[in-house]
């Protein structure tokens, strides 16, 4: 067996997974767009999503900058040399990272050091089992941190939204809907959800994630679960969470439920949430490593010309704003405004926020704009080129954000999913705003970056460093303004009321 052949084909699998959404996912998103009202924030978000999908495919670059943990599910013939295959996977992951198909996403949990190669203990994640077929089936999932963080596990019986829920399918239903309610826009809705009923805690999470290997139109072979999957899909889309948590009719695009046996003392319900950028592909290989068949692939998919849906950024209703901005300009912005940002912004994620809140200094960001983003960057011509630059989930920075806004006089924070009460109060005091970028639209935002300037705090690793970006017509929605109003809190309360009515 030639390890090189396996490596090359697994590298192509990684590339396809990172760049091209499978047809069933793209069709579900397009169908969801038709349900949203023209001119709404929900429609704007989905139009940007569909445009981003086309851009990624055309440029052969990652759909979303958060390429997540590379998870491989493998079935192989009895007696096959899995050590060779695992080495080929690691080689392919390292090369894919060097080429920019993957962000540097593997961090030592004790030291915080980024390996820079997406390898290390548990990275990539490889699950292999023997089967009676004579070929190798490899399926992979890229699941970013935002969607991973809103996955959840429940133990029944429990009280959910004020209702006592028992160890039955009614209790399972309540757990799933509650998980979707709490995900809101933090998980880049509209999303997909895999569920495991039963098992132990560890097996539950794994089995829930494996449900995502099922095509979106797959009907459960267990009638009771098929009925529950359909019901969850209907009821979730009544919660008015909508795309990005902006409100709307498209919150969930697929629900898949599996079951495992459990011990009598335990009844776990585990949910694995996936964002709209549902990156899942597969390949069947012959024992010599050559391709037998590409999985999750539509006939002629890679032979057709790439179609990029129209951009929605030329609409006259969009407000243009240049940063640094005048105080009165920022005060004039209100929740719901769709803006095009130009000027200089600075990326900043978890490590930077902790550093600054605990006494660290960075004069460059004073009176500036912080963008919650860990971009994919590649060295080019003595500088850097931005390959992907969508937002990360902002709520992780809630413990630090208010102090940083006050300390550095921040004019705007850009991210996704919204933030909490402390940040809202700091925005009001400072006269600043929170701008919600469309999660996952990494190619749209990369195109807005006209120049990469200095890199600060590079010792934190590429995704966590502070990148100075000159941007032009960067699209976002004002969801927390300087007058103390938060769209996220409003949507959360409305969806809470609807959920409690549904579970009544």
Rosetta blueprint (number, residue, H / E / L):
1 X L
2 X L
3 X H
4 X H
5 X H
6 X H
7 X H
8 X H
9 X H
10 X H
11 X H
12 X H
13 X H
14 X H
15 X H
16 X H
17 X H
18 X H
19 X H
20 X L
21 X L
22 X L
23 X H
24 X H
25 X H
26 X H
27 X H
28 X H
29 X H
30 X H
31 X H
32 X H
33 X H
34 X H
35 X H
36 X L
37 X L
38 X L
39 X L
40 X L
41 X H
42 X H
43 X H
44 X H
45 X H
46 X H
47 X H
48 X H
49 X H
50 X H
51 X H
52 X H
53 X H
54 X H
55 X H
56 X H
57 X H
58 X H
59 X H
60 X L
61 X L
62 X L
63 X L
64 X L
65 X L
66 X L
67 X L
68 X L
69 X E
70 X E
71 X E
72 X E
73 X E
74 X E
75 X E
76 X E
77 X E
78 X L
79 X L
80 X L
81 X L
82 X H
83 X H
84 X H
85 X H
86 X H
87 X H
88 X H
89 X H
90 X H
91 X H
92 X H
93 X H
94 X H
95 X H
96 X H
97 X H
98 X H
99 X H
100 X L
101 X L
102 X L
103 X L
104 X L
105 X L
106 X L
107 X E
108 X L
109 X L
110 X L
111 X L
112 X L
113 X L
114 X E
115 X L
116 X L
117 X L
118 X L
119 X L
120 X E
121 X L
122 X L
123 X E
124 X L
125 X E
126 X E
127 X E
128 X E
129 X E
130 X E
131 X E
132 X L
133 X L
134 X L
135 X L
136 X E
137 X E
138 X E
139 X E
140 X E
141 X E
142 X E
143 X E
144 X L
145 X H
146 X H
147 X H
148 X H
149 X H
150 X L
151 X L
152 X E
153 X E
154 X E
155 X E
156 X L
157 X L
158 X E
159 X E
160 X E
161 X L
162 X L
163 X E
164 X E
165 X E
166 X L
167 X L
168 X L
169 X H
170 X H
171 X H
172 X H
173 X H
174 X H
175 X H
176 X H
177 X H
178 X H
179 X H
180 X H
181 X H
182 X H
183 X H
184 X H
185 X H
186 X H
187 X H
188 X L
189 X L
190 X L
191 X E
192 X E
193 X E
194 X E
195 X E
196 X E
197 X E
198 X E
199 X L
200 X L
201 X H
202 X H
203 X H
204 X H
205 X H
206 X H
207 X H
208 X H
209 X H
210 X H
211 X H
212 X H
213 X H
214 X L
215 X L
216 X L
217 X L
218 X L
219 X L
220 X L
221 X L
222 X L
223 X H
224 X H
225 X H
226 X H
227 X H
228 X H
229 X H
230 X H
231 X H
232 X H
233 X H
234 X H
235 X H
236 X H
237 X L
238 X L
239 X L
240 X L
241 X L
242 X L
243 X H
244 X H
245 X H
246 X L
247 X L
248 X L
249 X L
250 X L
251 X L
252 X E
253 X E
254 X E
255 X E
256 X E
257 X E
258 X E
259 X E
260 X E
261 X L
262 X L
263 X L
264 X L
265 X L
266 X L
267 X L
268 X E
269 X E
270 X E
271 X E
272 X E
273 X E
274 X E
275 X L
276 X L
277 X L
278 X L
279 X E
280 X E
281 X E
282 X E
283 X E
284 X E
285 X E
286 X L
287 X L
288 X L
289 X L
290 X L
291 X E
292 X E
293 X E
294 X E
295 X E
296 X L
297 X L
298 X L
299 X L
300 X L
301 X L
302 X L
303 X L
304 X L
305 X L
306 X L
307 X L
308 X L
309 X L
310 X L
311 X L
312 X L
313 X L
314 X L
315 X L
316 X L
317 X L
318 X L
319 X E
320 X E
321 X E
322 X E
323 X E
324 X L
325 X L
326 X L
327 X H
328 X H
329 X H
330 X H
331 X H
332 X L
333 X L
334 X L
335 X L
336 X L
337 X L
338 X E
339 X E
340 X E
341 X E
342 X E
343 X E
344 X E
345 X E
346 X E
347 X E
348 X L
349 X L
350 X H
351 X H
352 X H
353 X H
354 X H
355 X H
356 X H
357 X H
358 X L
359 X L
360 X L
361 X L
362 X L
363 X H
364 X H
365 X H
366 X L
367 X L
368 X L
369 X E
370 X E
371 X E
372 X L
373 X L
374 X L
375 X L
376 X E
377 X E
378 X E
379 X E
380 X E
381 X L
382 X L
383 X E
384 X E
385 X E
386 X E
387 X E
388 X E
389 X L
390 X L
391 X L
392 X L
393 X E
394 X H
395 X H
396 X H
397 X H
398 X H
399 X H
400 X H
401 X H
402 X H
403 X H
404 X H
405 X H
406 X H
407 X H
408 X H
409 X L
410 X L
411 X L
412 X E
413 X E
414 X E
415 X E
416 X E
417 X L
418 X L
419 X L
420 X L
421 X H
422 X H
423 X H
424 X H
425 X H
426 X H
427 X H
428 X H
429 X H
430 X H
431 X L
432 X L
433 X E
434 X E
435 X E
436 X E
437 X L
438 X L
439 X L
440 X L
441 X L
442 X H
443 X H
444 X H
445 X H
446 X H
447 X H
448 X H
449 X E
450 X E
451 X E
452 X E
453 X E
454 X E
455 X E
456 X E
457 X L
458 X H
459 X H
460 X H
461 X L
462 X H
463 X H
464 X H
465 X L
466 X E
467 X E
468 X E
469 X E
470 X E
471 X E
472 X E
473 X E
474 X E
475 X E
476 X E
477 X E
478 X E
479 X E
480 X E
481 X L
482 X L
483 X L
484 X L
485 X L
486 X E
487 X H
488 X H
489 X H
490 X H
491 X H
492 X H
493 X H
494 X H
495 X H
496 X H
497 X H
498 X H
499 X H
500 X H
501 X H
502 X H
503 X H
504 X L
